[in-house]
Amino acid sequence: MIGFFNPKYVIDTGPLIDLKDYYADVFVTLWENLDSLIRQGDLISSSEVYRELKKRDDEAKAIADKYKFIFRKPEVEEQRYVKEILANHRELIKQKNIDGGLPVADPFIIALAICNNAVLITSELFKINSHNIPNICKEYKIECINLKGFFIREGWKF
């Protein structure tokens, strides 16, 4: 466990972007439930996800700004996992991200999930022989679900 929380979930950039389509004035219960989960410390993310979202100019950025406190800077243990993940899965980082100093959240959210033994919420799909989030989570025995799976797991119905 990292810090004072024992989070149940780590969320990737994609699902946070997808949440912008669930309008707060229409999906009131969803946002109440999500806010409660966040305030309990049950849902966190990486500061790299925030770096990806803050470049946007839409509701996804507004969501990230509202919940900025969930975006954690990597601790030493996470950094060790990031290094290990990248040593084995170099394909996670595109050359343009390296050259441009752009954010690269994938290894950081995987490491955050590993260190917290949390379920990782992502939009990515498992693909045979791929170096993506679900594949690497499987390698580290970390459960990986999509946004719908998260809603189902929490028992939320709207």
ChimeraX attribute file (.defattr): number of C-alpha atoms within 10 A of each C-alpha:
attribute: neighborCount
match mode: 1-to-1
recipient: residues
	/A:1	13
	/A:2	14
	/A:3	9
	/A:4	7
	/A:5	13
	/A:6	16
	/A:7	22
	/A:8	16
	/A:9	25
	/A:10	26
	/A:11	29
	/A:12	26
	/A:13	23
	/A:14	17
	/A:15	18
	/A:16	22
	/A:17	18
	/A:18	13
	/A:19	16
	/A:20	15
	/A:21	11
	/A:22	12
	/A:23	12
	/A:24	13
	/A:25	8
	/A:26	9
	/A:27	12
	/A:28	13
	/A:29	14
	/A:30	18
	/A:31	16
	/A:32	12
	/A:33	14
	/A:34	17
	/A:35	14
	/A:36	13
	/A:37	17
	/A:38	17
	/A:39	13
	/A:40	12
	/A:41	17
	/A:42	17
	/A:43	24
	/A:44	27
	/A:45	28
	/A:46	25
	/A:47	20
	/A:48	23
	/A:49	23
	/A:50	24
	/A:51	18
	/A:52	16
	/A:53	23
	/A:54	16
	/A:55	9
	/A:56	12
	/A:57	9
	/A:58	12
	/A:59	17
	/A:60	21
	/A:61	21
	/A:62	15
	/A:63	16
	/A:64	21
	/A:65	15
	/A:66	10
	/A:67	15
	/A:68	15
	/A:69	15
	/A:70	21
	/A:71	20
	/A:72	19
	/A:73	14
	/A:74	19
	/A:75	13
	/A:76	9
	/A:77	13
	/A:78	22
	/A:79	16
	/A:80	12
	/A:81	18
	/A:82	20
	/A:83	15
	/A:84	14
	/A:85	20
	/A:86	14
	/A:87	10
	/A:88	12
	/A:89	15
	/A:90	13
	/A:91	12
	/A:92	18
	/A:93	17
	/A:94	11
	/A:95	11
	/A:96	9
	/A:97	11
	/A:98	11
	/A:99	8
	/A:100	8
	/A:101	9
	/A:102	15
	/A:103	16
	/A:104	17
	/A:105	20
	/A:106	23
	/A:107	26
	/A:108	25
	/A:109	29
	/A:110	30
	/A:111	27
	/A:112	31
	/A:113	29
	/A:114	22
	/A:115	15
	/A:116	20
	/A:117	18
	/A:118	23
	/A:119	22
	/A:120	27
	/A:121	28
	/A:122	23
	/A:123	20
	/A:124	16
	/A:125	14
	/A:126	16
	/A:127	11
	/A:128	8
	/A:129	7
	/A:130	14
	/A:131	17
	/A:132	18
	/A:133	24
	/A:134	24
	/A:135	19
	/A:136	21
	/A:137	19
	/A:138	12
	/A:139	9
	/A:140	14
	/A:141	11
	/A:142	20
	/A:143	16
	/A:144	27
	/A:145	20
	/A:146	19
	/A:147	17
	/A:148	13
	/A:149	13
	/A:150	19
	/A:151	16
	/A:152	11
	/A:153	10
	/A:154	12
	/A:155	8
	/A:156	13
	/A:157	8
	/A:158	7
